[in-house]
Amino acid sequence: MFFVAEQIRIYRDIAVSVVVHYLRHESNPSDLRWVFAYTITIKNNGQTPMQLINRHWEISSGTGNDVETVDGPGVVGKQPRLEPNDAFEYTSAAVLESSFGEMKGHYNFRDDAGYWYRVPIDPFILSIPSETLN
């Protein structure tokens, strides 16, 4: 990261919601491959326009073997600018070595004045639905 700590602020006017889907047709449990799609909606509930500049993810598998860290510009190839009350939704995926895991992370936003804001993404579970186990 190229940010000075004093320039990063936790910004609570950005709301992040997550919906997870198990992709059975993309998964292959015999090869230790479980695929999950997650749809994220980001909404600017504040009065200041904000642009999502980059993301940081920590993806852990239920095996506990490792944590994959993903850092990069924007999300799904975009760096959306959110005016007040605007929302942006995207879908991406994670591949795990077990039938469950967890993701957490943060987004870094910048406002028009050049201030940076760190928006945390609470941990969310990647897990196959119980009816899939039967």
Disulfide bonds with the S-S distance in Angstrom:
none
